Amino acid sequence: MAAKKPERREYPRIKDSDISIELSGEGVNTISQSLDVSASGIYCKVDRRIPVMTRVKLSLNIPVKTGASSKKLEIDGVVVREHPVMKDGRAEHYDVAIFFDSLLPKERKILTDYIENRS
C-alpha cells in the first residue's frame, strides 16, 4: 500500500456545498455554489469557461448558526485551475479553483472559524 502524501496546503480544505457565490469581472457574471473551501481559496462549478489567471470578484454568503443570517464576504481572487466536466461529448459545466489573493485577516478568520465548525 502506498503511503499517503502529506498535505501541502497551508489551510485545511473541506468539502462543502453550502456557500453561495456570486462571481463577476473580466466578462464573468455568474452565480455558483461551493464544492470545497479553505481559508485560501474556493472550488466551485460554473456554467461557462473562465480561463486560468482571470481576476474575479467573489461575493460569498457564509452560512452561520441556525436563526442568524449569513455573513457576506467580498473577496478578490484569481482563477488558478479550470476543468470542463464533460457529458455526451460536450462541457456540461466547469469546475474552477479560485485563489483568494487579497483576503483580510478578519475575512480569513471568518472562513477559518466556519471550516473548523464544519469539520
N, C-alpha and C positions, 0 to 999 in steps of 0.2 A: 504494500500500500504506500502510495506517495505521500510525503509529508506535506501538510497544508502550508501554503505560502503565508508569511507574516503580512499582516495588514500594513500597507504603506501610507494610508490616508492619515492626515493629522487629526481629523474629526471623524467620529463614528458615523456610519450611514445606516439608515433603517429603511425598510420597505414601508411605504406609506402612500395611500391614495386619498387622503383626507384634506390635502391643501389645494385650494382652488387658486389658479394662476391666471393673470392677465399679462400677456406679452405684447410689447409694442416696440417699434423702432426699425429703421432701415428696411421699410417695406413690409414689416411684420405687424399684424394686429390680430391676435387670436386669443382664445380662452382655452385653458387646459386644466388637467388635474395632475398632481404629482404621482410618480411611480416609486421614487425613493428620494430621500433628502438627507443632507448633512449640514453642518454649520458653515460649509464652504461652497455648497452648490446643490443643485436640484436636477433630477432626471424626470422628464415628463414626455407625454406623447402629444403631438400636434398634428393638425390636418394638412400641413404643407411643409415643403423642404425649407429649412433655414440653414444656409451654408455655415460651415465652421468659420469662426472668427467674427461672426456677425455680432455687433453690440446690440443688446436689448435692455429694455426697462421691464422689470417684473413688479407686479403688484401681487403679493402673496397674502392670502387670508388664512392665518394660522388659527386652527380651532383651539378653543380654551375649554375649561371645565364646563360641564352642563349648566345651563342657566345664564351664562355670560356670552356676550358677543365675541366674535373672533377678533384677533389682533391683525391689523393690516400693516404690512411692511412694504415699502417702496425701495427697490434694490436695483442697482445697475449690474449687468452681467455680460458674459461673453459665451457664445456657443462654442464648446470645445469638442463636441462629438455629435454626429447625427447619423442615424441609421434608418433606412427605409424598411418598413415591415411589409413584406410582400404577401399578396393573396391573389391567386388566379393570374399570376404574371404581371400584376400592377401594384404600385405602392398603395396600401390601404391607409397607412398613416406613417408618421416619422417619430422615432424616439430620439430625443435630444438631451444632451447633458449641458447644463449651463453653470459656469463658474461664477460665483459672486465676487466681483473684483473691487468692490468699494463698500464692504459691509462695515457698519459702525459697531463698536463694542456692545452697545445696548441691543442692537439688532441680532448680533451673534449670540448674545445671552438669551434672548427670546427663543431663538432656534435651538440652542443647546438645551435649555430647560424643556422645551417641547419634546425633543428627541429623547432625553433622559426619562421623561414621564411616559413615553410610548414604548420604551424598550422593555 
